[in-house]
């Protein structure tokens, strides 16, 4: 079973595939989820954003040591989901955005692959083989989250990444571009966030 987390950031307007998925909606995200007709299996949070407690809501105190997003992640990890997709976490509060990115790291530490989706970009934490199946001309950026990332080889990219080393804090992995509908690269050491930009 997959897990899906809906967050109360910038609403997501793309397609949310909830087949074979358990959907956890956080607080005010219930507004855009209902507008989009997305059925939620669980709604949780302190409901300070929504302003009322929904009938199916699981309430937590406002003064707590986890965001609603981390509460949702913890629930899904306890359920043993195979992967997690996070929607609606961009925009509004940059502090919350960076905290939401951290949810992917926590999921990965628990052995669960997670991906983050906004109206503009899909991104995920990666090591090892990375495959990209998008139209030619799609921007792809690689940003280290460890001290350095060593990319062993690549194909289908405008700028070759064969033997490329990107150190933490360097921007040389930003705005590469696919030249075919299939591209790949192999991260031999380190971990990175891989961004696939769908709209700018």
Secondary structure, DSSP 8 states (H G I E B T S, - for coil): -EEEEE-SSS---S----TTEEEEEETTHHHHHHHTT---SEEEE--TTTSS--TTEEE--SS-SS-HHHHHHHHHHHHT-SEEEEES-SSS-HHHHHHHHHHHHHHHHTT-EEEEE-SSEEEEEEEEEEEE---TT-EEEEEESSSEEEEEEEESBSS--TTEEEETT--TTTTEEBSSS-EEEEEEEEEEEEEEES--
